[in-house]
Amino acid sequence: MIEILTPAEVIRARETGALVADILQAIKSRATVGTNLLDINRWAGEMIIGAGASSCYIDYEPSFGRGPFGHYICTAVNDAVLHGKPYNYTLADGDLLTLDLAVVKGGVAADSAISFIVGSSQPMESIAMIDATERALYAGIAAAGPGARIGDISHAIGSVLSEAGYPINTQFGGHGIGSTMHQDPHVPNTGRPGRGYTLRPGLLLALEPWVMADTAELVTDADGWTLRSATGCLTAHSEHTIAITGDGAEILTLPTPAQQ
């Protein structure tokens, strides 16, 4: 299903997006060496419920997962990249942590992910990977607008990732979003320009470049959810929800000034 939101729904989507971004930034500021992933999940739940919102993940049970996800946030560390199920793990100095969060408020969902390095260590490989996903994300956003096609976004994202030297997996990528978290159209992280669905004002998309250092192959943890690089290499992931407007694309998942 491809859902086109009304102007009133887009206004509500801005509120949801800001909430998602603020929660991610609040958790980032608290996630230090010694923090447990289960504490991060608890913090996310408290903030979501306190804001009068609902988690998109607790009861989420798609075909690619095993049973309901059962947690409020995805926490992926080092070689984990997508759908990281929080577990009893204590963050160490230099860990590359990805937080992925989606909530619904006012009947509209928003989805965002950030990757960052925990502690004082700043490994150059981690910095480069995070930078590549962020640059690819903003290239994809710049390619989005009324009349553009999904392939234009995919091509812009893929060009940055390829130039940075990373293999690209197209099994998981960006997606439409609206009253529910995952909708059509699928937005692969590489593609051919001028192809695919034509973007219209009112369409919301979650764009999410993610990479693994030396492979495009994923493996699934025993938890049935967490996806890791097949070689154990480092990974990174960046995501924003955007709204297509009459002028271009508006990023909905930017933190409010107090959280920046």
TORDOLUM-678776 format. One record per residue: x, y, z of N, C-alpha, C in turn. Coordinates in steps of 0.05 Angstrom, whole numbers, padded with zeros to 5 digits, always signed. Layout:
<pts>
XYZXYZXYZ;...
</pts>
This chain:
<pts>
+00017-00024+00000+00000+00000+00000+00018+00025+00000;+00011+00044-00018+00025+00070-00018+00005+00090-00008;+00011+00103+00014-00007+00122+00028+00002+00151+00023;-00016+00167+00015-00011+00196+00011-00025+00211+00034;-00010+00225+00050-00021+00238+00073-00034+00265+00066;-00054+00273+00081-00066+00299+00078-00047+00320+00091;-00051+00346+00085-00035+00367+00099-00037+00365+00129;-00061+00359+00140-00064+00357+00169-00048+00333+00180;-00047+00311+00165-00032+00288+00174-00002+00294+00173;+00007+00309+00153+00035+00316+00151+00043+00333+00175;+00025+00351+00184+00031+00367+00208+00035+00349+00232;+00018+00328+00235+00021+00310+00257+00046+00293+00254;+00054+00288+00229+00078+00272+00224+00103+00288+00234;+00102+00315+00231+00124+00331+00241+00128+00327+00271;+00106+00326+00286+00107+00323+00315+00118+00295+00322;+00109+00275+00307+00119+00248+00312+00149+00246+00306;+00157+00258+00283+00185+00257+00276+00203+00271+00296;+00194+00294+00306+00210+00308+00326+00213+00292+00351;+00192+00278+00359+00192+00261+00382+00213+00238+00379;+00212+00225+00356+00231+00204+00351+00260+00214+00352;+00265+00237+00339+00292+00248+00339+00301+00256+00367;+00283+00268+00383+00290+00276+00410+00296+00252+00428;+00281+00231+00425+00286+00207+00441+00314+00195+00434;+00320+00194+00408+00346+00184+00399+00369+00200+00410;+00366+00227+00409+00387+00244+00420+00390+00242+00450;+00367+00239+00464+00368+00236+00493+00382+00210+00501;+00377+00189+00486+00390+00163+00492+00419+00164+00485;+00426+00177+00462+00454+00180+00455+00470+00194+00477;+00458+00214+00489+00473+00229+00509+00476+00212+00535;+00460+00192+00539+00461+00176+00563+00476+00150+00559;+00480+00142+00533+00493+00116+00527+00523+00119+00529;+00534+00110+00551+00563+00112+00556+00575+00085+00561;+00601+00084+00564+00614+00059+00571+00601+00048+00597;+00593+00023+00597+00580+00011+00620+00549+00011+00619;+00538+00025+00599+00509+00024+00595+00500-00003+00584;+00479-00014+00594+00468-00040+00585+00447-00034+00564;+00446-00051+00543+00426-00048+00522+00398-00050+00533;+00394-00065+00553+00367-00067+00565+00359-00042+00579;+00378-00027+00590+00372+00000+00601+00363+00019+00579;+00377+00017+00556+00369+00034+00533+00340+00028+00525;+00333+00003+00524+00306-00005+00517+00286+00006+00538;+00293+00005+00563+00275+00015+00584+00272+00046+00581;+00294+00060+00576+00293+00089+00573+00274+00096+00550;+00277+00081+00527+00260+00087+00504+00231+00083+00511;+00225+00061+00524+00197+00056+00531+00185+00078+00549;+00201+00086+00569+00192+00108+00587+00186+00133+00572;+00203+00140+00553+00200+00165+00538+00177+00164+00518;+00174+00141+00505+00151+00137+00487+00125+00139+00501;+00122+00124+00523+00097+00124+00538+00092+00151+00551;+00113+00164+00561+00110+00190+00573+00101+00212+00554;+00107+00208+00528+00098+00227+00508+00071+00221+00496;+00058+00200+00507+00032+00193+00496+00033+00180+00469;+00055+00168+00462+00059+00155+00436+00058+00124+00440;+00060+00110+00418+00060+00081+00418+00084+00071+00403;+00096+00049+00412+00118+00036+00398+00108+00021+00373;+00124+00024+00352+00118+00008+00328+00130-00020+00330;+00146-00025+00350+00162-00050+00351+00151-00072+00369;+00138-00064+00391+00131-00083+00412+00116-00107+00400;+00095-00102+00385+00079-00124+00374+00085-00130+00345;+00107-00119+00334+00114-00122+00306+00122-00150+00300;+00110-00163+00281+00114-00191+00275+00114-00196+00245;+00134-00186+00231+00135-00190+00202+00146-00218+00194;+00146-00223+00169+00155-00250+00160+00185-00254+00164;+00200-00232+00165+00229-00235+00167+00239-00237+00196;+00220-00234+00216+00228-00237+00244+00215-00262+00255;+00224-00269+00280+00213-00293+00293+00196-00284+00317;+00170-00284+00313+00152-00275+00335+00152-00245+00338;+00136-00235+00356+00136-00206+00361+00163-00196+00371;+00171-00172+00362+00198-00161+00369+00200-00158+00399;+00179-00147+00412+00177-00147+00441+00194-00126+00455;+00206-00107+00441+00222-00086+00453+00215-00059+00440;+00224-00037+00452+00217-00011+00443+00236+00001+00423;+00260-00009+00421+00280+00003+00404+00299-00019+00393;+00310-00014+00370+00331-00032+00360+00358-00022+00368;+00375-00040+00379+00402-00033+00388+00421-00051+00374;+00437-00041+00356+00456-00058+00341+00484-00049+00347;+00501-00068+00355+00529-00061+00363+00549-00074+00344;+00567-00058+00334+00590-00067+00318+00582-00083+00293;+00582-00109+00294+00576-00125+00269+00546-00128+00265;+00530-00120+00285+00501-00120+00281+00493-00095+00267;+00474-00096+00249+00467-00072+00233+00437-00066+00232;+00420-00087+00232+00391-00082+00229+00376-00099+00249;+00353-00088+00259+00334-00103+00276+00347-00114+00301;+00367-00099+00311+00381-00109+00335+00363-00110+00359;+00359-00134+00369+00342-00138+00392+00358-00134+00418;+00349-00115+00435+00364-00109+00459+00367-00134+00477;+00391-00137+00488+00396-00160+00505+00416-00152+00527;+00424-00170+00544+00441-00163+00566+00470-00160+00557;+00476-00137+00546+00503-00130+00536+00510-00103+00547;+00535-00100+00558+00545-00075+00568+00563-00062+00548;+00558-00037+00541+00573-00023+00521+00602-00019+00531;+00621-00022+00512+00649-00018+00517+00659+00006+00502;+00682+00016+00510+00694+00039+00497+00701+00032+00467;+00692+00048+00449+00697+00044+00421+00676+00028+00406;+00655+00018+00421+00633+00004+00407+00619+00023+00388;+00612+00012+00364+00596+00027+00345+00567+00019+00349;+00551+00037+00359+00523+00031+00367+00504+00045+00348;+00485+00029+00338+00463+00040+00322+00437+00038+00337;+00422+00060+00339+00396+00060+00351+00376+00066+00329;+00355+00049+00327+00334+00052+00307+00308+00052+00321;+00292+00073+00317+00267+00077+00332+00245+00086+00314;+00221+00074+00318+00197+00082+00304+00174+00083+00323;+00159+00104+00323+00135+00107+00340+00112+00118+00324;+00088+00115+00336+00064+00127+00325+00053+00146+00345;+00046+00170+00336+00032+00189+00352+00012+00205+00335;-00012+00209+00344-00031+00223+00328-00039+00208+00303;-00035+00182+00303-00043+00166+00280-00022+00165+00258;+00002+00177+00262+00022+00178+00241+00049+00168+00253;+00063+00151+00238+00088+00140+00247+00112+00156+00236;+00134+00154+00250+00160+00165+00241+00182+00145+00249;+00204+00144+00234+00224+00124+00237+00251+00137+00232;+00271+00132+00249+00297+00143+00246+00318+00126+00259;+00343+00128+00249+00365+00113+00260+00390+00130+00261;+00406+00127+00282+00432+00140+00284+00453+00120+00292;+00477+00124+00282+00500+00108+00290+00521+00127+00303;+00533+00118+00324+00554+00134+00337+00573+00116+00353;+00595+00127+00361+00616+00112+00375+00613+00118+00405;+00614+00097+00421+00611+00099+00450+00638+00104+00462;+00640+00123+00481+00664+00126+00496+00684+00145+00482;+00709+00144+00491+00729+00163+00482+00744+00153+00457;+00745+00127+00453+00758+00117+00429+00743+00125+00404;+00757+00132+00383+00744+00141+00358+00758+00126+00335;+00753+00100+00331+00766+00086+00309+00760+00098+00282;+00780+00102+00266+00777+00115+00240+00757+00099+00222;+00758+00073+00223+00740+00057+00207+00711+00063+00214;+00705+00065+00239+00678+00071+00248+00670+00099+00239;+00687+00118+00242+00681+00145+00234+00675+00147+00204;+00691+00133+00188+00687+00133+00159+00660+00120+00151;+00653+00098+00165+00628+00085+00158+00604+00102+00165;+00604+00113+00188+00582+00130+00196+00579+00154+00177;+00602+00166+00171+00602+00189+00152+00590+00181+00125;+00597+00158+00115+00588+00149+00089+00557+00146+00089;+00546+00134+00110+00517+00130+00111+00503+00156+00114;+00514+00175+00129+00502+00201+00132+00502+00217+00106;+00525+00216+00092+00527+00230+00066+00508+00218+00046;+00506+00191+00046+00487+00178+00028+00459+00185+00034;+00452+00187+00060+00425+00194+00068+00418+00222+00057;+00436+00241+00060+00429+00268+00051+00430+00271+00021;+00445+00254+00007+00444+00253-00022+00417+00243-00031;+00407+00222-00018+00381+00212-00024+00359+00232-00020;+00361+00247+00003+00341+00268+00009+00342+00289-00013;+00366+00297-00021+00368+00318-00042+00356+00310-00068;+00356+00283-00073+00345+00273-00099+00314+00270-00098;+00302+00274-00074+00274+00269-00071+00258+00295-00075;+00235+00293-00088+00218+00316-00092+00196+00308-00111;+00176+00325-00114+00153+00319-00131+00162+00314-00160;+00154+00292-00171+00161+00286-00198+00186+00269-00201;+00202+00268-00180+00225+00249-00180+00215+00221-00176;+00233+00202-00182+00225+00174-00179+00242+00160-00157;+00232+00138-00148+00246+00122-00128+00275+00116-00137;+00278+00109-00162+00304+00103-00173+00324+00126-00170;+00314+00151-00171+00331+00174-00168+00343+00174-00140;+00327+00169-00120+00336+00168-00092+00356+00145-00089;+00348+00121-00099+00366+00098-00096+00393+00102-00109;+00392+00114-00133+00417+00119-00147+00435+00139-00132;+00423+00159-00120+00439+00179-00105+00452+00166-00081;+00436+00150-00066+00447+00136-00043+00469+00117-00051;+00463+00100-00071+00482+00080-00079+00508+00091-00090;+00507+00114-00103+00531+00126-00114+00550+00134-00092;+00540+00145-00070+00557+00153-00047+00569+00128-00034;+00552+00108-00029+00562+00084-00016+00583+00070-00033;+00578+00068-00059+00597+00054-00077+00623+00069-00078;+00622+00095-00081+00646+00112-00082+00662+00109-00057;+00649+00104-00034+00663+00101-00009+00675+00072-00006;+00668+00055-00025+00680+00028-00026+00665+00007-00011;+00639+00012-00005+00624-00008+00011+00606-00025-00007;+00604-00051-00003+00585-00068-00016+00557-00059-00008;+00537-00063-00026+00510-00055-00020+00491-00078-00021;+00476-00082+00001+00455-00102+00003+00428-00089-00004;+00413-00101-00022+00387-00090-00030+00363-00105-00018;+00369-00124+00000+00347-00140+00012+00331-00122+00031;+00344-00105+00045+00331-00086+00063+00339-00058+00056;+00320-00039+00057+00326-00012+00050+00305+00007+00061;+00301+00030+00048+00281+00049+00056+00253+00039+00048;+00233+00055+00057+00206+00046+00053+00186+00069+00057;+00163+00066+00047+00141+00084+00052+00133+00082+00082;+00121+00103+00092+00112+00104+00120+00089+00123+00122;+00071+00118+00140+00047+00135+00144+00033+00127+00169;+00009+00117+00166-00006+00108+00189+00006+00083+00202;+00023+00068+00186+00038+00046+00196+00067+00049+00188;+00084+00034+00201+00113+00038+00198+00124+00030+00171;+00117+00006+00162+00128-00004+00137+00107-00006+00115;+00111+00009+00094+00092+00010+00072+00108+00010+00046;+00094+00006+00023+00106+00011-00003+00108+00041-00006;+00127+00050-00023+00145+00035-00040+00171+00027-00025;+00183+00005-00034+00210-00002-00024+00230+00017-00037;+00250+00026-00021+00271+00044-00032+00298+00030-00028;+00307+00016-00048+00333+00002-00046+00356+00023-00043;+00378+00014-00032+00401+00032-00028+00419+00033-00052;+00410+00024-00075+00423+00029-00100+00402+00024-00122;+00406+00037-00145+00386+00034-00166+00392+00051-00190;+00374+00050-00209+00377+00066-00234+00359+00090-00233;+00369+00113-00240+00353+00137-00240+00331+00135-00261;+00309+00150-00256+00287+00151-00275+00269+00127-00274;+00273+00109-00255+00257+00085-00253+00240+00086-00228;+00218+00071-00228+00202+00067-00203+00180+00087-00200;+00168+00086-00176+00145+00102-00169+00152+00132-00170;+00133+00148-00181+00137+00177-00182+00127+00190-00156;+00145+00206-00144+00139+00217-00118+00118+00239-00120;+00100+00241-00100+00079+00260-00099+00078+00274-00072;+00070+00299-00071+00067+00313-00045+00048+00297-00027;+00056+00295-00002+00041+00280+00018+00052+00252+00022;+00071+00243+00005+00083+00217+00009+00105+00219+00031;+00105+00201+00050+00126+00199+00070+00144+00176+00063;+00170+00180+00065+00189+00158+00060+00209+00158+00083;+00217+00134+00092+00239+00130+00110+00263+00120+00094;+00283+00137+00091+00307+00130+00076+00328+00121+00095;+00341+00098+00089+00360+00087+00109+00384+00073+00096;+00404+00088+00088+00429+00076+00079+00442+00061+00102;+00451+00037+00097+00466+00021+00117+00487+00005+00102;+00509+00001+00115+00531-00013+00102+00545-00032+00121;+00559-00051+00109+00577-00069+00123+00605-00066+00110;+00626-00067+00126+00652-00059+00116+00662-00075+00092;+00657-00101+00092+00670-00117+00071+00652-00139+00059;+00626-00137+00064+00608-00158+00053+00580-00146+00049;+00565-00159+00032+00536-00151+00029+00519-00173+00040;+00530-00193+00053+00515-00216+00063+00509-00214+00092;+00484-00219+00099+00474-00218+00126+00470-00246+00138;+00473-00247+00164+00465-00272+00179+00447-00264+00201;+00430-00282+00210+00410-00276+00231+00418-00289+00257;+00417-00274+00278+00424-00284+00305+00404-00306+00313;+00411-00320+00334+00393-00340+00346+00367-00328+00357;+00367-00301+00362+00343-00288+00372+00321-00286+00350;+00328-00293+00325+00309-00292+00303+00305-00264+00291;+00319-00244+00301+00315-00217+00293+00341-00203+00284;+00361-00202+00301+00384-00186+00297+00399-00195+00272;+00404-00177+00254+00419-00183+00229+00447-00172+00232;+00467-00190+00226+00495-00183+00229+00509-00187+00202;+00533-00175+00200+00549-00180+00176+00559-00209+00177;+00559-00222+00154+00567-00250+00153+00596-00254+00160;+00613-00233+00157+00642-00236+00162+00649-00226+00190;+00630-00215+00205+00636-00203+00231+00648-00175+00229;+00647-00163+00205+00658-00136+00202+00639-00114+00214;+00650-00091+00217+00635-00068+00227+00612-00060+00208;+00592-00047+00219+00569-00038+00204+00561-00010+00214;+00545+00004+00197+00534+00030+00206+00507+00034+00191;+00491+00052+00202+00463+00055+00192+00453+00083+00199;+00443+00098+00180+00431+00124+00184+00404+00126+00171;+00384+00139+00184+00357+00139+00173+00343+00165+00181;+00328+00176+00162+00309+00198+00168+00282+00191+00155;+00261+00201+00166+00235+00202+00153+00232+00229+00140;+00224+00229+00115+00220+00254+00100+00191+00255+00089;+00182+00279+00085+00156+00284+00071+00161+00297+00045;+00149+00287+00024+00151+00300-00002+00132+00324-00002;+00142+00347-00009+00126+00371-00010+00125+00382-00038;+00112+00404-00042+00111+00417-00068+00138+00428-00077;+00156+00432-00058+00182+00444-00064+00205+00424-00063;+00201+00401-00052+00224+00382-00049+00218+00361-00028;+00236+00359-00008+00232+00340+00013+00238+00353+00040;+00221+00349+00059+00224+00360+00086+00232+00337+00105;+00254+00341+00120+00263+00321+00139+00245+00324+00164;+00232+00303+00172+00214+00304+00195+00227+00295+00221;+00249+00280+00219+00261+00268+00243+00287+00284+00251;+00285+00310+00252+00306+00327+00263+00299+00333+00292;+00319+00333+00309+00314+00339+00338+00306+00368+00341;+00290+00374+00362+00284+00401+00368+00309+00415+00379;+00309+00442+00378+00334+00457+00386+00345+00449+00413;+00327+00442+00432+00336+00435+00459+00352+00409+00459;+00348+00392+00439+00362+00366+00439+00386+00366+00420;+00390+00387+00404+00411+00388+00385+00438+00393+00398;
</pts>
